[in-house]
Amino acid sequence: MQLTPRQIRIRLDRAVARAGTLRALALEAGISASQVGRHAKSGANVPDRLPQAAGMWRDAEGDVRDREPARIQIFAVQASGDAGVAAAVAMLGAALGQR
């Protein structure tokens, strides 16, 4: 899945948190801390080494992608009546978390 700039920013924020500091991620990526900070704010035009250090990769077309494939969760629920539907909604809300 090709990542949007917003998704790249989120993954860079997580990578900084895992590394401990922005500077630590910069050292791991082999680029300056100011570059990491700039790309963490924009999510655009990230240098090749940064996605790799943050758990992403760049494909042959230059798009940044996740290393791990997307996960899909499927729930099948059969419910009838108001009480059944309410119970099904509560069960799915508990399983998926309130959003």
C-alpha positions in Angstrom: 0.0 0.0 0.0 1.4 3.4 -1.0 1.5 5.7 2.0 0.1 9.2 2.0 2.2 12.1 3.5 0.0 11.9 6.6 0.6 8.2 7.0 4.4 8.8 6.6 4.3 11.5 9.3 2.6 9.1 11.7 5.1 6.3 11.0 8.0 8.7 11.4 6.6 9.9 14.8 6.4 6.3 15.9 9.9 5.6 14.7 11.2 8.6 16.7 9.4 7.3 19.8 10.9 3.9 19.3 14.4 5.3 18.8 14.0 7.5 21.9 14.9 10.8 20.2 14.8 12.5 16.8 18.6 12.6 16.9 18.8 8.8 17.5 16.6 8.1 14.5 18.7 10.5 12.4 21.9 8.6 13.4 20.2 5.3 12.5 19.2 6.7 9.1 22.5 8.4 8.5 21.0 11.9 7.9 20.8 15.0 10.0 18.3 15.5 12.8 17.0 18.7 11.0 16.2 16.6 7.9 14.3 14.1 10.1 12.4 16.9 11.8 11.5 18.5 8.5 10.3 15.3 6.9 8.4 14.3 10.1 6.4 17.5 9.8 5.7 17.3 6.0 5.8 13.5 5.2 6.9 14.5 1.7 10.1 13.9 -0.3 11.7 11.7 2.4 15.3 10.7 1.6 15.8 7.0 0.8 17.4 6.2 4.1 14.7 7.6 6.3 11.8 5.2 5.3 14.2 2.3 5.8 15.1 3.4 9.3 11.4 3.9 10.1 10.1 0.5 9.0 9.0 1.5 5.5 10.5 1.0 2.0 10.5 2.8 -1.3 9.4 0.8 -4.4 10.7 1.0 -7.9 8.3 3.9 -8.7 9.6 5.9 -5.8 6.5 5.4 -3.6 6.9 4.9 0.1 5.2 1.7 1.4 4.8 -0.2 4.6 7.1 -3.2 5.2 4.2 -5.2 6.7 1.1 -5.9 4.7 -2.1 -4.3 5.7 -4.2 -6.3 8.1 -7.9 -6.8 7.5 -10.3 -7.8 10.2 -13.7 -9.3 9.3 -16.5 -9.8 11.7 -19.8 -11.6 10.8 -22.7 -10.9 13.1 -26.3 -12.0 12.8 -28.7 -10.1 14.8 -32.4 -9.5 14.8 -34.6 -7.1 16.7 -33.5 -4.0 18.6 -31.9 -5.9 21.4 -29.9 -8.2 19.1 -28.7 -5.3 17.0 -27.7 -3.3 20.1 -25.8 -6.3 21.4 -24.0 -6.8 18.1 -23.0 -3.1 18.0 -21.7 -3.3 21.6 -19.7 -6.5 20.8 -18.1 -4.9 17.7 -17.4 -1.7 19.6 -15.6 -3.7 22.3 -13.7 -5.8 19.8 -12.6 -2.8 17.6 -12.4 -0.1 20.2 -14.6 2.9 20.1 -13.9 5.2 17.2 
